[in-house]
Amino acid sequence: MMTVRIIAAFVLAAFGLALAPQHAEAHQPFFEGDDWTPATAYRVKDPTVSTALYATLDSRTDIDYVVFTGQAGQRILLGVTIPQIEGQEEFAPTIAMIGPGLPAAALPASIDIPDGAGAVILAPDPGPVAEFFEPFSRTRYWERQEERVTLPADGDYTVAVWDAAGRAGRYTLVVGDREIPGGDMAFPFKLRSFWTPVPQPPAPAQPHTCGSSR
C-alpha cells in the first residue's frame, strides 16, 4: 500500500498554518495550466520536497512532462493517485523517469530519450486498488503506484506521464517526500474546478476493408 497521502494538510498550508511547521506537515500542491509538453514541462525546484502536481491527460496521445535536476545518490519518491471522479475507475496512467545512468527501457515511440539516458517505468499496481479519504478537502482517491528511485548520476531528469490504454482523466503526480509547507495558495479554489469529469476521447477509427468479389 502506498504511504503517501498526497493531500493531507494542503488546506492548512494554503491558509497559512504553515507558520507553525513543527505542527503541520504539508505537500506543496500545484496545478497544470497550459499542457506540459517537452517544451513547456513543469520544473520541480527540489525533487526531495514533497510536491503534488494536479494534471490532466485530455486525449489518447497526451503525454505530460515534468523535469527536475537531481544529484547522484538521492532517493526520489514518485507516485500517482487518481481522484475518485466519476468515470475514472479504470484510469491508471503509467509514469517513467528518464535520465542519465538509468537502465535501458522500452518507452512509447512518441517519447524521445536523450543520448546516454535510460528510464525507470512505473506501471500501475496490479490487483485491488487501495483508497483513501482526505478529511480537509473531503475528497477520495485511488492509489495507483509508488516507488523510490535512487538517482545514479547528477543531471536533469524527466518524468513522463501517459495512459497506455488511451484514456483521458485527472491525476496527481507526487515527486519527493520531504515535508515543507508551500505551494499554490489558491489550492482550495482550484481543486473545485479540477474535480470534474474529463470527456473520454472517441475510439480510434477502424480501417475500412472491402470484401473481394468473384
Buried (B, 14 or more C-beta within 10 A) or exposed (E): EBEBBBBBBBBBBBEEBBEEEEEBBBBBBBBBEEBBEEEEBBEBEBBBBBBBBBBBBBBBEBBBBBBBBBEEEBEBBBBBBBBBBEEBEEBBBBBBBBBBBBEEBEBEEEBEBEEEBBBBBBEBBEEEBEEBEBEBBEBBBBBBBBBEBEBBBBBBBBBBBBBEEBBBBBBBBBBBBEBBBBBBEEBBEBBEEBBEEBEBBEEEEEEEEEEEEE
